[in-house]
Amino acid sequence: MERSPVLQHIVDNFACELFGQSLSESQDNQVCVCCHNPVGELNDDISMREYEISGLCQTCQDQIFGV
């Protein structure tokens, strides 16, 4: 997902404060921003879109949003 540099900076700082790493860093390393585990398989296009927005793996998405 393309964000403006200013918005990406805000999102990265927010993720860093919450999870200890930026969204950009976690996505570059293909790990979940929340649990720091490898992202692995995502269930569907909606889950993939959510990963692009939030950086959450499928397990964390399921825990937050329900299955």
N, CA, C and O of each residue as an XYZ file, in Angstrom:
268
protein
N       0.843     -1.171      0.000
C       0.000      0.000      0.000
C       0.890      1.236      0.000
O       1.774      1.374      0.846
N       0.658      2.111     -0.929
C       1.434      3.333     -1.034
C       0.843      4.403     -0.124
O      -0.337      4.739     -0.220
N       1.679      4.925      0.753
C       1.298      6.033      1.620
C       2.233      7.198      1.334
O       3.349      7.010      0.848
N       1.774      8.380      1.636
C       2.672      9.532      1.520
C       3.800      9.338      2.537
O       3.604      8.681      3.560
N       4.961      9.897      2.267
C       6.074      9.761      3.212
C       5.731     10.265      4.617
O       6.168      9.679      5.608
N       4.967     11.326      4.707
C       4.599     11.863      6.018
C       3.708     10.877      6.766
O       3.937     10.611      7.946
N       2.693     10.333      6.091
C       1.799      9.372      6.720
C       2.554      8.097      7.091
O       2.323      7.537      8.163
N       3.446      7.635      6.229
C       4.220      6.430      6.530
C       5.079      6.649      7.775
O       5.212      5.747      8.602
N       5.653      7.824      7.912
C       6.461      8.153      9.087
C       5.603      8.090     10.354
O       6.041      7.559     11.374
N       4.397      8.625     10.290
C       3.482      8.607     11.439
C       3.118      7.171     11.793
O       3.165      6.791     12.963
N       2.756      6.372     10.795
C       2.382      4.971     11.024
C       3.562      4.193     11.598
O       3.392      3.409     12.532
N       4.743      4.401     11.052
C       5.933      3.704     11.548
C       6.231      4.059     12.998
O       6.539      3.180     13.802
N       6.141      5.334     13.335
C       6.385      5.760     14.718
C       5.347      5.179     15.669
O       5.685      4.749     16.772
N       4.101      5.166     15.252
C       3.020      4.613     16.074
C       3.255      3.120     16.323
O       3.148      2.653     17.457
N       3.573      2.381     15.269
C       3.833      0.947     15.404
C       5.047      0.705     16.294
O       5.059     -0.235     17.088
N       6.055      1.542     16.165
C       7.265      1.405     16.982
C       6.934      1.574     18.461
O       7.442      0.830     19.300
N       6.101      2.529     18.778
C       5.708      2.752     20.172
C       4.865      1.594     20.704
O       5.019      1.197     21.859
N       3.979      1.053     19.876
C       3.097     -0.034     20.315
C       3.780     -1.395     20.344
O       3.608     -2.167     21.288
N       4.564     -1.684     19.290
C       5.058     -3.042     19.087
C       6.572     -3.187     19.116
O       7.083     -4.306     19.075
N       7.293     -2.080     19.188
C       8.740     -2.155     19.254
C       9.449     -2.218     17.924
O      10.676     -2.315     17.882
N       8.699     -2.165     16.825
C       9.307     -2.068     15.501
C       8.336     -1.366     14.571
O       7.122     -1.409     14.770
N       8.881     -0.725     13.560
C       8.033      0.019     12.633
C       7.295     -0.942     11.700
O       7.707     -2.085     11.503
N       6.210     -0.454     11.143
C       5.462     -1.242     10.171
C       6.327     -1.537      8.957
O       6.333     -2.659      8.452
N       7.056     -0.538      8.490
C       7.934     -0.735      7.324
C       8.977     -1.809      7.587
O       9.218     -2.672      6.743
N       9.587     -1.754      8.753
C      10.613     -2.738      9.120
C      10.028     -4.147      9.182
O      10.620     -5.093      8.663
N       8.878     -4.281      9.813
C       8.273     -5.608      9.935
C       7.872     -6.151      8.563
O       8.068     -7.334      8.285
N       7.312     -5.297      7.708
C       6.913     -5.769      6.383
C       8.123     -6.065      5.506
O       8.092     -7.004      4.711
N       9.180     -5.284      5.638
C      10.415     -5.574      4.894
C      10.980     -6.937      5.287
O      11.514     -7.660      4.446
N      10.859     -7.285      6.575
C      11.368     -8.565      7.081
C      10.332     -9.676      7.039
O      10.616    -10.802      7.446
N       9.130     -9.372      6.552
C       8.020    -10.317      6.431
C       7.695    -10.995      7.758
O       7.482    -12.206      7.829
N       7.664    -10.165      8.820
C       7.237    -10.640     10.130
C       6.063     -9.784     10.598
O       5.905     -8.639     10.175
N       5.256    -10.350     11.463
C       4.104     -9.647     12.013
C       4.578     -8.511     12.911
O       5.468     -8.695     13.742
N       3.983     -7.348     12.740
C       4.352     -6.197     13.549
C       4.009     -6.426     15.019
O       4.649     -5.845     15.896
N       3.023     -7.253     15.300
C       2.551     -7.481     16.665
C       3.313     -8.610     17.367
O       3.906     -8.391     18.423
N       3.301     -9.803     16.793
C       3.896    -10.968     17.460
C       5.330    -11.258     17.012
O       6.015    -12.074     17.629
N       5.788    -10.604     15.951
C       7.150    -10.724     15.422
C       7.445    -12.098     14.811
O       8.603    -12.416     14.540
N       6.417    -12.907     14.596
C       6.588    -14.198     13.919
C       6.497    -13.998     12.406
O       5.932    -13.005     11.949
N       7.052    -14.939     11.619
C       6.906    -14.838     10.165
C       5.432    -14.744      9.777
O       4.582    -15.395     10.384
N       5.138    -13.941      8.773
C       3.751    -13.718      8.368
C       3.105    -14.999      7.867
O       1.967    -15.291      8.233
N       3.789    -15.760      7.051
C       3.231    -17.012      6.532
C       2.049    -16.775      5.609
O       1.934    -15.725      4.975
N       1.180    -17.761      5.544
C       0.023    -17.712      4.653
C      -1.076    -16.827      5.228
O      -1.320    -16.817      6.435
N      -1.727    -16.091      4.345
C      -2.903    -15.318      4.716
C      -4.111    -15.960      4.046
O      -4.008    -16.449      2.921
N      -5.245    -15.963      4.721
C      -6.407    -16.739      4.284
C      -7.040    -16.290      2.978
O      -7.482    -17.123      2.187
N      -7.089    -14.989      2.741
C      -7.826    -14.496      1.576
C      -7.381    -13.078      1.236
O      -6.489    -12.521      1.875
N      -8.020    -12.502      0.215
C      -7.656    -11.159     -0.236
C      -7.891    -10.107      0.847
O      -7.126     -9.149      0.958
N      -8.936    -10.280      1.636
C      -9.231     -9.336      2.709
C      -8.116     -9.376      3.752
O      -7.677     -8.331      4.232
N      -7.663    -10.565      4.100
C      -6.571    -10.709      5.064
C      -5.277    -10.119      4.517
O      -4.506     -9.513      5.261
N      -5.037    -10.293      3.230
C      -3.853     -9.727      2.591
C      -3.920     -8.207      2.632
O      -2.922     -7.546      2.919
N      -5.079     -7.657      2.348
C      -5.252     -6.199      2.392
C      -5.022     -5.676      3.818
O      -4.378     -4.646      4.016
N      -5.555     -6.399      4.797
C      -5.358     -5.990      6.185
C      -3.882     -6.038      6.549
O      -3.395     -5.151      7.250
N      -3.159     -7.055      6.087
C      -1.719     -7.124      6.344
C      -1.007     -5.917      5.749
O      -0.114     -5.352      6.380
N      -1.393     -5.517      4.544
C      -0.771     -4.353      3.911
C      -1.015     -3.089      4.721
O      -0.157     -2.207      4.774
N      -2.182     -2.995      5.354
C      -2.533     -1.811      6.143
C      -1.885     -1.857      7.522
O      -1.278     -0.880      7.959
N      -2.016     -2.994      8.207
C      -1.650     -3.062      9.622
C      -0.365     -3.827      9.916
O       0.259     -3.604     10.953
N       0.040     -4.727      9.019
C       1.223     -5.543      9.277
C       0.953     -6.737     10.171
O       1.890     -7.355     10.677
N      -0.325     -7.073     10.375
C      -0.689     -8.188     11.251
C      -0.760     -9.497     10.481
O      -1.322     -9.552      9.387
N      -0.181    -10.562     11.060
C      -0.268    -11.898     10.477
C      -1.699    -12.433     10.634
O      -2.528    -11.802     11.289
N      -1.983    -13.573     10.044
C      -3.331    -14.134     10.106
C      -3.751    -14.461     11.536
O      -4.895    -14.216     11.918
N      -2.842    -15.006     12.318
C      -3.166    -15.351     13.706
C      -3.562    -14.112     14.499
O      -4.563    -14.121     15.216
N      -2.779    -13.053     14.369
C      -3.090    -11.817     15.097
C      -4.368    -11.175     14.560
O      -5.159    -10.636     15.334
N      -4.575    -11.225     13.260
C      -5.834    -10.712     12.709
C      -7.018    -11.465     13.294
O      -8.010    -10.851     13.688
N      -6.925    -12.784     13.354
C      -8.019    -13.601     13.895
C      -8.263    -13.288     15.362
O      -9.412    -13.250     15.802
N      -7.198    -13.063     16.126
C      -7.354    -12.732     17.543
C      -8.002    -11.366     17.731
O      -8.804    -11.182     18.647
N      -7.665    -10.417     16.884
C      -8.184     -9.067     17.022
C      -9.599     -8.942     16.456
O     -10.473     -8.358     17.096
N      -9.825     -9.488     15.261
C     -11.093     -9.297     14.564
C     -12.038    -10.484     14.678
O     -13.206    -10.382     14.304
N     -11.547    -11.610     15.191
C     -12.351    -12.832     15.235
C     -12.174    -13.612     13.949
O     -11.760    -13.077     12.920
N     -12.495    -14.874     14.035
C     -12.300    -15.764     12.877
C     -13.422    -15.582     11.889
O     -13.441    -16.239     10.849
